[in-house]
């Protein structure tokens, strides 16, 4: 991570600070031998970690676009997908990426989530199930929201949080939900949870 940044930044004081941030949280031992012990991991809570993740995986972007020459490639943080029209070639691409990630970046792909599948089944990406003409919210994300909202209502009743804190959590989820075709879902959750989740016009493509 530090070496990638040092290629672009020359200020020694800035680089010193960046190195301190990077090495501030070693979480896992990757491997060790008689001479070296190499660690990995950056603190998820640091604001710099999201930026660092994008910088680090920029190497993957360049590999996929310039070496593999894949046109339909999308990445957000550590979540990425490639669209193609040949199953066999996509399996080959996945294996090439797997090798690159380990050899160059010392990263591994998720053993269950990294797979090749027909796009007609929908694409599970960034918290949505993406279809050709609409997007649905992922069920697991909705379940977490329901649990969190019920807990926040309990905390509100006990005086452990205020309405502003509760409303901020609701607004955050509504902003996410509005990017999917979720009008009817939010209508249902309003009745179940007793909170206001629909304050805009229905989706153009309701489901």
Secondary structure as GFF3:
##gff-version 3
##sequence-region A 1 207
A	DSSP	alpha_helix	2	6	.	.	.	ID=ss1
A	DSSP	alpha_helix	12	22	.	.	.	ID=ss2
A	DSSP	beta_strand	28	32	.	.	.	ID=ss3
A	DSSP	beta_strand	37	40	.	.	.	ID=ss4
A	DSSP	alpha_helix	47	62	.	.	.	ID=ss5
A	DSSP	pi_helix	63	67	.	.	.	ID=ss6
A	DSSP	beta_strand	73	76	.	.	.	ID=ss7
A	DSSP	beta_strand	79	82	.	.	.	ID=ss8
A	DSSP	alpha_helix	87	105	.	.	.	ID=ss9
A	DSSP	three_ten_helix	119	121	.	.	.	ID=ss10
A	DSSP	beta_strand	123	125	.	.	.	ID=ss11
A	DSSP	beta_strand	128	130	.	.	.	ID=ss12
A	DSSP	beta_strand	135	137	.	.	.	ID=ss13
A	DSSP	alpha_helix	139	158	.	.	.	ID=ss14
A	DSSP	alpha_helix	163	177	.	.	.	ID=ss15
A	DSSP	alpha_helix	183	193	.	.	.	ID=ss16
###
